[in-house]
Amino acid sequence: QELRPKSLDIKQEELGDMVEKEMASTSEAIEDAVRRIEEMMSQARNESSGVKLEVNERILNSCTDLMKAIRLLVTTSTNLQKEIVESGRGAATTQEFYAKNSRWTEGLISASKAVGWGATQLVESADRVVLHTGKYEELIVCSHEIAASTAQLVAASKVKAEKSSRNLARLQECSRNVNEMAANVVASTKSGQEQIEEKDTMDFSGMSLIKLKKEEMETQVKVLELEKRLEGERVRLGELRKQHYVLAGGCEDAPEDGEAKPAPAPRRGILKKPPIAQKP
């Protein structure tokens, strides 16, 4: 009992309530996200037109499909969770089952929180994109986060579920559907970004010769600045990877600056045959 891991700031008898609250909170967050997307859709139709309206509708429709897929995923996960508790608790109460399997319970809570958070962030990013105050890349990152959170939720549920469980098979199918819808959000966002940027940056009609020459020089300056910045970021990325490798425990084999680490000095009082020199 003493060796069992303890929950962070949560009593074990409260874990069961936490699971139900988090699943309900996640469902509520997704329902709210669907409503907000519908509001953004109507707002976009009133305030935009042409290419921008087409792009906004395509992105928001893909976000709506993703939210519906997440909602089905959470519902299926809740059903599977109830099945796991009923089949595994025996004569114990639900609270006792969650307390006995505290690590699994905490993983389930964490995964549910991650899914709800990802859905909320996706809607906020979509709102900023529609209002032209956000970046398209934010939507792409949020879609990847949702896919990762979904995998976490499926993994947490799969640990205790029976392999022959129908709810588990449904959950895995829902997970694949979420990944597919997330990929659709990424695809619609990228194509929309290309359409908007092409329309905004490649329209040179009406420019005079002097204006065109000035724009050409300014673009050349930007290209040089971006190339310099890209070179600096590549150097930074290389240093970050080196430090990551060191912290991961592989610093002995890392070819940093071509220098080999000095061999540790032998202990005194122990006579050993000197090692044979080896090629680096």
N, C-alpha and C positions, 0 to 999 in steps of 0.2 A: 504494500500500500504506500509506503514511504517513497519507494523508487519510481512509482508511476508519475509521469509528468503532470504538472499542475497547469491549469488554464491561467491565462494572463488576466488578472484582475476580475475573474469570473469564477464564482463558486460552481462546483460541478453539478449541484442540483439545479442550477439555473441554465445549464447548457441546452436542455431540451426546449425551454422557452425561447432561448436565443435563436435556435434553429428555425423555429416557427416564425418568429418575428422577422428574421432576415429574409426568409423565403417570401413572406407576405410583403415586406418592404421592397424587395426586388420586383415582385409582380406589380406593385403600385407604381414604382418608378417607370416600368415599361409601359403601363397604361397611360401614365402622364406623358411619356415620350411620344406615344402614338398621337395623342391629342395635340401636342405642340407641333408635330409635323403637319397635321391637317391644317392647323392655323397658319403655319408658314406657307403652305401650298396656296391657300386663298389669298394671303397677303402678296405672294409673288405674282399671282395672276392679275392683281389690281395695280401693282407698282412697276412691273416690268413687261417687256414685250420682245418679240423677235428672237434673236439667238439667245439672249440672256434668259428669257422665259423658258425656252426649250431646254436649256442646260439645267436651270433650277428645277423644273418639273422632273427631268430624268433623275437627278440626284436625289430629290425628295422621295420619288417613287421607290427608288432602290433602298433608301433608308427605311421607308414604311415596310417593305417586304422583309428587311432584316429584323425590324422590331417584332413583326408577326412571328417570324421564325424563333426569335428569342423567347417570346411569350409561350409558345408551344413547348420549347425546351424546358422552361422553368416549371410549367405544369406537369410535364412528364417526369422531371426530376423529383418533384414533390410526391408524385404517386409512387415512384420507385423507393424513395426514402421511407415512406409509410410501410411499404412492403418489407423492406429490410428490417425495420424495427419490429414489425409483427412476427416475422419469421425467426428473429434472433434473440428476442428478449425472454422467451420462455415464460417462467412464472414471475419474472421481474416486471416492474413498472416501466413506462416509457422513460421517465426521468432517470431511473437506475440504469437503463440500457445506455443512454447518452453519457452518463457519468462513467460507466465502465469502459466505454469506448471514446474517451475524451479526445484523444488525438484525432481520430477519424471525424468526430463531431466538429472540432475546431477547423479541420480542413474543409468540411462542408460549408461552414459559416463563411470562411475566407473566400471560397469559390463563389458563393452566392453574392457576397458583397462586391467581388470583382466584376461579375456580370452586370449587376445593377449600376455600378459606377461607370462601366464602359458604355452602357446605353445612354446614361445621362450626358456623358462627355460627347458622345456622337451627336446628340440632338443640339447641344450648345455649339458645337463646331459647325453643324449644318446651318444653324441660325445665323452665325457670323458670315458664312460663305454667301448665303442668300442676301444678306444686307451689305455685302462687299466690304466687310470689315475684318474678315478672317482669311485664313490660308487654306487652299485646297489640300495641302499636305496634312493638315490637322485631321481631316476626315479619313485620309488613308491610314494614318497612325491609329486612330480610334478603331477602325475596322480590324486592323491587326490585333489590337488589344482585346477586342471582343472575341475574336477567334481563339486567342490564347486563353482567355477566361473560360470559354466554353469547354476547351480541352481540360482545363483544371477541374471544372465541375463534373465532367464525365468521369475523369480519373478518380475523383473523390467518391463518387457514387459506385463505381465499378469495384472498388476494394471490397465492399461488404455484400455486393449483390450476387445472387446465384447466376451461374453462366447461362442457364436455360430460362432466365427470367424474360418474359415478354416486355416488361417495362424497360429492362435494360436494353433490349434490341431496339425499342422505340426511341429511347434516349440517344443511342448511338446514331440512329437515322436522323433524329432532330439535330444532332451535332453536325453531321455532314451537311444538312440543309442550311444551318447557320453559317458554316464556312463558305458554302456556295453563295449565299446572299451577301456575305461580307466581301467576297471577291467581286460581286456585281457592283457593290458600292465603290470599290476601288476603281473598277473599270469605267463606270459612269463618271466618276470624279476626274479621272485622268483625261478622258475624252472631252469632258466639258471644259476643263482647264485649257486644253489645246485649242478648242473652238474660241473661247473668250480671248485668249492671248493672241491668237492669229488675227482675230477681228480688230482688237485694240491696237496692236503694234504694227500690222502690215497695211494699214489704210493710209496711203501717202497721197491720196487724191487732194487736189487743191493747194498743195505746197509749192512755193516758189523755188527757183533754183538756189537762191541764197539760203532759204530755210532747209532745203534738202541737204546742202553741203554742211550746214551747222549740225543737223541731226546725225549726219554721217560721222563727223568728228567726235561728237558726244558719245556715239555708239562705240567708236574705236577706243575711247578712253575707258568706257565701262568694260569692254572686253579685256583690256590690259589689267584693270583692277580686279576683275573676277579671276583671271588667270593667276595673278599674284596671290589672291586670297585662297584659291584652290590649292596652290602649292603649299601655302602655310598650313592649311587644314590637313593635307596629306601627311606633312611632317608631324603635326599634332596627333593624328590618328596612329602613326607609327610608334610614337612615344607612349601613347596610352596602351597600345597592344604589348609593348615591352614591359610596362609596369604590371599589366594584367598577368603576363606570363610569369613575372617574378613572384607576384603574390600567390599565383596558383601552384608554386613550388617547382617550377621548371627552370629556374634561373641557372642551374648548373649546365644545362645543355643549350642555353640561349646564346647564339653567336653575336653578342653585343660588342661592336667595335673591333671584332676580331681578336680580342684578348681572352686568354684562358684564365680561369680562376686559379690562384695558387693552391697547391695541395696542402692539407692540414699537416702541421708538424707532428711527428711521431711522439708517443708518450715516452717519458723518461723511464729508465729501468727495464724496458722491454726491448730486447735485441731482435731485430728482424732483418731478413735479407732485403737489401734495397730493391725497390720495384724496377722492372725493366722499362726503359723509356719507350713510349709509344708515340706513334704519329698523331698529331692533333686531328 
